[in-house]
């Protein structure tokens, strides 16, 4: 991995560099540590790619660590700088967060994003970390990493998927969104079971709320928990007659036409502390999923949009 900006100087080909951009400032740290000095009001922001030179088809992980002193980290968007290489996630909760929750303002989180490159050559991987609430983004931090992707050395193995959940590895299409929605909730419950939590019961009401939000994001081309001018998350819940005092929401989109699956989306969510917190919150008892075969951003790129709403 080559450092971005002035971090590209020196022996970057021999030792890994970690670089991040925030509010016009660049920080770079050599070696395996991902810690960085405070920049432009952000306590910590850093980025690393593991392995630093992933081959085409090889599993890799982008690690982004950030803390906003005034707001909770809600998610991020990533662009791999290749056709179909975009994704994004965001999470929010209504009601007081439990002790130790990543939804507490000022909490440092490390978001791990599973990636696979499909094009050989130089890539400028860009990312935007979002801090916000159910009413939208209050602040964002943007950075990029230069990556040289070599050819695959071995044949690319097919993904094993999630055998326990039917439809988990199906690529999203208009014809199978119902199966994708069921698979998404099944995968969420599989993760809850691993942590000795009761499964979420399927809620038609929350499913309608989630579906309407995915469709609205696609129709009006935004990626937030609240659209321009509304409706808010609270309003959407009231419209489906949800009267609980606590609720949560995870959203995400994928534009990789070979991997727009429930398994990929739930993996993205489970590797992000705020999304994971919603999935594993003990007090949540019901959930509803809404999937649309299109993306909220860059309509020229095919993809899919996911929303899951949680309640009790």
C-alpha positions in Angstrom: 0.0 0.0 0.0 1.4 3.4 -0.9 0.7 6.3 1.4 -1.6 9.1 0.1 -0.5 12.7 -0.3 2.8 13.6 1.1 3.0 10.2 2.9 4.0 8.7 -0.5 7.6 10.0 0.0 10.4 7.7 1.2 10.5 3.9 1.3 6.7 3.3 1.0 7.3 0.3 -1.1 9.2 -1.5 1.7 7.1 -0.6 4.8 3.4 0.0 5.2 2.1 3.5 5.5 -1.1 4.5 7.2 -2.7 7.7 5.9 -5.9 9.7 6.5 -7.3 13.0 5.4 -9.6 15.1 7.5 -10.6 18.7 7.0 -7.6 19.3 4.7 -5.0 17.9 7.0 -3.0 14.7 6.3 -1.4 12.4 8.9 0.8 9.4 8.2 2.2 6.7 10.5 4.6 4.0 9.5 4.6 0.5 11.0 1.8 -1.7 12.2 0.2 0.7 14.6 -3.0 2.4 13.4 -3.0 5.2 16.0 -2.8 8.8 14.7 -2.5 12.2 16.4 -5.7 14.3 16.8 -6.5 16.2 13.6 -9.0 19.1 13.1 -11.1 18.3 16.2 -11.1 14.6 15.7 -9.6 12.7 18.6 -8.5 9.7 16.5 -8.7 8.9 12.8 -6.6 6.3 11.0 -6.9 3.9 8.2 -5.1 0.7 7.3 -5.5 -2.1 4.7 -4.8 -5.7 5.6 -3.1 -7.3 3.7 -1.4 -4.1 2.3 -1.2 -5.6 -1.2 -4.4 -7.7 -1.7 -4.5 -9.6 -5.1 -7.5 -9.7 -7.3 -10.1 -11.8 -5.6 -8.3 -12.0 -2.3 -10.2 -11.2 0.9 -8.9 -8.0 2.5 -10.0 -5.7 5.3 -10.1 -1.9 5.4 -9.8 -0.7 9.1 -11.0 2.8 9.9 -10.7 4.0 13.5 -12.3 7.3 14.5 -13.8 9.2 17.5 -16.0 12.3 17.3 -16.1 14.1 20.7 -19.6 15.5 20.1 -21.5 12.8 18.2 -21.7 9.0 17.8 -20.1 7.4 14.7 -22.9 6.2 12.5 -21.1 4.5 9.6 -19.2 5.1 6.4 -19.1 4.8 2.6 -16.3 3.3 0.6 -15.3 3.5 -3.1 -12.7 1.0 -4.3 -12.0 3.0 -7.5 -13.2 0.3 -9.8 -16.5 -0.5 -11.6 -19.1 -1.7 -9.1 -16.8 -1.1 -6.2 -19.0 1.0 -3.9 -20.7 0.3 -0.5 -21.9 2.1 2.5 -23.5 1.5 5.9 -25.1 3.7 8.6 -26.7 2.9 12.0 -28.7 4.8 14.6 -30.7 4.2 17.7 -33.6 6.0 19.4 -33.8 6.1 23.2 -31.0 6.2 25.8 -28.0 4.0 24.7 -27.0 1.2 27.1 -23.8 1.4 29.1 -20.7 0.8 26.8 -22.7 1.4 23.6 -20.9 2.9 20.6 -23.9 5.2 20.2 -22.5 7.3 23.1 -20.9 10.5 21.7 -17.1 10.5 22.0 -16.8 6.7 21.8 -13.9 5.5 19.6 -14.8 2.8 17.2 -12.9 0.7 14.6 -15.0 -0.2 11.6 -13.7 -3.2 9.6 -14.8 -3.3 6.0 -14.4 -6.7 4.2 -13.2 -6.0 0.6 -12.3 -7.9 -2.6 -10.8 -6.1 -5.6 -11.7 -7.3 -9.1 -9.4 -5.1 -11.2 -5.6 -5.3 -11.4 -3.6 -2.0 -11.1 -3.5 1.2 -9.1 -6.5 2.1 -7.0 -7.3 5.2 -4.9 -9.6 3.8 -2.3 -11.7 6.6 -0.8 -13.8 6.5 2.3 -16.1 8.9 4.3 -16.8 8.2 7.9 -20.1 9.7 9.2 -21.0 10.9 12.7 -24.7 11.6 13.3 -28.0 10.4 14.6 -31.4 9.1 13.3 -31.9 12.6 11.9 -28.9 12.5 9.6 -25.1 13.3 9.4 -23.8 16.0 11.6 -20.2 15.7 10.6 -18.1 13.6 8.2 -14.4 12.7 7.7 -13.0 11.9 4.3 -9.8 10.1 3.5 -8.2 7.9 0.9 -5.5 5.2 0.5 -3.4 4.3 -2.6 -3.3 0.5 -3.3 -1.6 -1.5 -6.0 -3.6 -4.6 -6.7 -1.6 -7.5 -8.3 -3.1 -10.3 -10.4 -4.5 -13.3 -8.6 -1.9 -16.0 -7.9 -4.4 -18.8 -7.5 -7.9 -19.5 -8.8 -10.5 -17.5 -6.9 -12.4 -19.7 -4.5 -16.2 -19.4 -4.5 -17.7 -18.0 -1.4 -19.1 -20.6 0.9 -22.0 -18.3 1.9 -24.1 -19.0 5.0 -25.5 -22.5 4.6 -27.9 -22.1 7.5 -29.9 -19.3 5.9 -31.6 -20.0 2.6 -30.9 -17.3 0.1 -28.0 -15.8 2.0 -25.7 -15.9 -1.1 -28.3 -14.9 -3.7 -27.4 -11.8 -5.7 -30.2 -9.3 -5.3 -32.7 -8.8 -8.1 -36.2 -7.6 -8.3 -37.4 -11.2 -8.5 -35.9 -12.3 -5.2 -36.0 -9.4 -2.8 -38.4 -11.2 -0.6 -36.0 -14.1 -0.2 -33.1 -11.7 0.4 -35.1 -10.0 3.2 -35.8 -13.3 4.9 -32.2 -14.3 4.6 -31.0 -11.0 6.1 -33.2 -11.5 9.2 -32.0 -15.1 9.4 -28.4 -14.1 9.3 -29.0 -11.4 11.9 -30.6 -14.1 14.1 -27.7 -16.5 13.5 -25.3 -13.9 14.9 -27.6 -13.3 17.9 -27.7 -17.0 18.5 -23.9 -17.2 18.5 -24.0 -14.6 21.3 -26.7 -16.5 23.2 -29.4 -13.9 22.4 -33.0 -14.7 21.5 -33.8 -14.4 17.8 -35.8 -11.4 16.5 -39.3 -12.1 15.5 -40.2 -10.9 12.0 -42.3 -7.7 12.3 -44.5 -6.9 9.3 -44.8 -3.3 10.6 -41.1 -2.8 10.9 -40.7 -4.5 7.5 -42.9 -1.9 6.0 -41.0 0.9 7.6 -37.7 -0.6 6.4 -38.9 -1.1 2.9 -40.3 2.4 2.6 -37.0 3.8 3.7 -34.9 1.8 1.2 -37.2 2.8 -1.6 -37.2 6.5 -0.5 -33.4 6.6 -0.4 -33.2 5.1 -3.9 -36.0 7.4 -5.3 -34.6 10.6 -3.9 -30.9 9.7 -4.0 -29.7 10.1 -0.5 -28.1 7.9 2.1 -29.2 8.9 5.6 -31.7 7.8 8.3 -33.8 10.9 7.4 -34.5 12.2 4.0 -34.3 15.8 2.9 -37.2 17.4 4.6 -38.2 14.2 6.3 -39.8 11.9 7.2 -37.7 11.2 10.3 -37.1 7.7 11.7 -39.6 8.4 14.5 -42.2 9.5 11.9 -41.7 6.4 9.9 -42.2 4.2 13.0 -45.4 6.1 13.9 -46.8 5.6 10.4 -46.6 1.8 10.9 -48.0 2.1 14.4 -44.9 1.1 16.3 -45.3 2.4 19.8 -42.1 1.2 21.5 -39.8 3.6 23.4 -36.6 2.2 21.9 -35.7 1.4 18.3 -32.7 1.1 16.0 -31.9 1.0 12.3 -29.1 -0.2 10.2 -28.8 0.8 6.5 -26.4 -0.2 3.8 -25.9 -0.3 0.0 -23.6 -2.4 -2.3 -22.7 -1.8 -5.9 -20.6 -4.9 -6.5 -22.8 -6.8 -9.0 -21.1 -10.2 -8.1 -21.6 -9.8 -4.3 -24.8 -7.9 -3.6 -26.0 -10.5 -1.1 -27.5 -10.7 2.4 -24.4 -12.5 3.6 -22.1 -9.6 2.4 -24.4 -6.9 4.0 -24.7 -8.6 7.4 -20.9 -9.2 7.3 -20.4 -5.4 6.8 -22.8 -4.6 9.6 -21.2 -7.1 12.0 -17.8 -5.5 11.4 -19.0 -2.0 12.3 -19.5 -1.3 16.1 -22.7 0.7 15.9 -24.4 -1.7 13.4 -23.2 -4.7 15.5 -24.6 -3.0 18.6 -28.1 -2.9 17.1 -27.9 -6.5 15.9 -26.8 -7.7 19.3 -28.9 -5.5 21.6 -30.5 -7.7 24.1 -33.6 -5.6 24.5 -34.6 -5.8 20.8 -37.2 -8.5 20.2 -38.5 -7.8 16.7 -37.1 -6.8 13.3 -38.1 -6.0 9.8 -36.0 -5.8 6.6 -36.5 -3.9 3.4 -34.4 -4.4 0.3 -34.5 -2.6 -3.1 -32.6 -3.6 -6.2 -31.0 -0.2 -6.8 -28.6 2.1 -5.0 -29.2 5.5 -3.4 -26.1 7.1 -4.9 -24.6 7.0 -8.4 -27.6 5.8 -10.3 -25.4 4.8 -13.2 -24.0 2.0 -11.1 -26.3 -1.1 -10.5 -26.5 -2.3 -6.9 -28.8 -2.9 -3.9 -30.0 -1.0 -0.8 -30.8 -2.6 2.6 -32.6 -1.3 5.7 -33.3 -3.3 8.9 -35.4 -1.7 11.7 -35.2 -3.1 15.2 -37.8 -2.8 18.0 -38.9 -4.4 21.3 
